[in-house]
Structures are given as structure tokens and as C-alpha cells.
Amino acid sequence: MDFNRNHIIIENDLHDLASDRLRNYVAHVLCYEGQCEFTFNLGRFHLQGHDSMIVRQGRMVEDIITSEDFKAKVIYVDDRFIEMATPQSNYGMQGALSLFLNPVMPLTDSRFAILRQDFDNIETRLNWQQSMFHQDVMINAVQTMIIDYFEIHAHIYKETEQSTQTTKVMSDFLAMLSRGDYREHRDIAYYADQLCVTPKYLSEVSKKSSGMAANFWINRFTILEISRLLRDKTISFTEITDMFNFSSTSYFSRYVQNNLGVSPSAYRG
């Protein structure tokens, strides 16, 4: 892959965080001052000065409210370039799982200074295109930022690396969910069969890697998309029922009630 400026996009606000244009990018946010609140993964989060956050699925971000003095820098890196720049460490998967549950990282002054230097370096190098080795320079700059994030996140949450096999199983499991397999398959046995492991082993891997059982992730991906569809009043309950291969609208309604705590009609308002 030849590097071009579209692989890294730098902005000074959060306006495009949930945009469809950047749906294949990972957002790295460094908050300089002020504060903001937003909804992500059905939870409400708070970001303030000297905090950072990483969002891998920007379309899950909603209801962003920023203070008048909010100031931040956002570095979007597309998935392909992230893969090239990520160091050979199994920590990335475990960190990604934790960030899916809580994307915000509070920083000490020294760690904030390190990330600010990383952000400034990426911006400087991105604008320095006359280098014959621009792609290598950008890989190095982004990789340095990623390693610093690994270090910061691991220190905050005191996490350790997983084995290569565990990482591979969990990574492939989440890849299946990310491509939408949950729309037709919400039985852990299906995913275990596709991964050539037992349902018990997949559950153990998920619990060890993320602290959550495999069924949690299946239901989480499912209900997140259903909740987005319910907010679109042009889509009927029957259409959603068919889209997710529920046996009936009544079963779909019970699923929503069990996972969102309200009926589809009440959630839609």
C-alpha cells in the first residue's frame, strides 16, 4: 500500500467523529482544555482537559456536547494504515476490548506531554511530503504513538498480554461480529464452530481477554445496531425482525425488552 494523505486526517474538533466518511478510521483524541460529554456503546462518557480517548467505531458516538472552551486535536488513521503501523504485540486486542467499553483515558501531566509530542510529530511529518521515505516516516510516527498508548492504557488498567492463540481466536471472533454475522447468528455454537474451537473454550477466551463472556459481545453488537435502527422511524419493526432473522415480531420485542429494558415502541418514542 502506497501512503497518501487520506490515510491520516487531522482535525481540531469532533464534528466528523461519527461521520460516515470516516467510518473506517480509528480516532485518537487529545483534549487540551474544556470538556465534552457523549454517548458511546450505549453509555455516557465525559472527556476533559488532559484526557485522551480512542474510538474505533465512530458511528457509535452520539449526542456530543462540548463546553465553549473545549479544545482538542483528533488524528484519524484508517484501518489499513493502523495494521501497518501497529507493533508486533498481542496487547492491541486486549486494549481494543477495554476501549470498546470505555474509550476515555485520564492522563498524568507527563503522559499528556508524551502524547502531545506524538500528535505534533505526526502532524509535522504528515506535512513534510518531500521526503523520499515519507511512508516509512509516517509508519514510524504512528507506531510511536500507538506504543505510547499501549503503555498508558496498560498502566491505567494494569493489564498483561494474552497468548498468540488467545489473541487470534478473540480477534477472529470480533471480526465475525464486525462484519455482521450477529444479524443471523446469535448462538455461541455458530461462532465456535467457525473458529474450530468449542463453545466453552470461546467463552473462556472471551472472559480472559475482555472480562466479558462471548454472549455479551454477540448481544452487544446486536443491540447496538438494533438501537440505531429503532431511532430511524422509517424502518418498521417487521423489517428489523426480518433483517435480524427473528422468528417473529413478538420475539424481537422480547429481545429488545430484555436488552434495552423497554419495548421497541417505548424506545422509539
Beta strands, then each sheet from edge to edge (+ up, - down):
strand 1: 8-11
strand 2: 25-33
strand 3: 35-40
strand 4: 43-48
strand 5: 51-55
strand 6: 62-66
strand 7: 71-78
strand 8: 104-106
sheet 1: 1+ 7- 2+ 5- 8+
sheet 2: 4+ 3- 6+
end
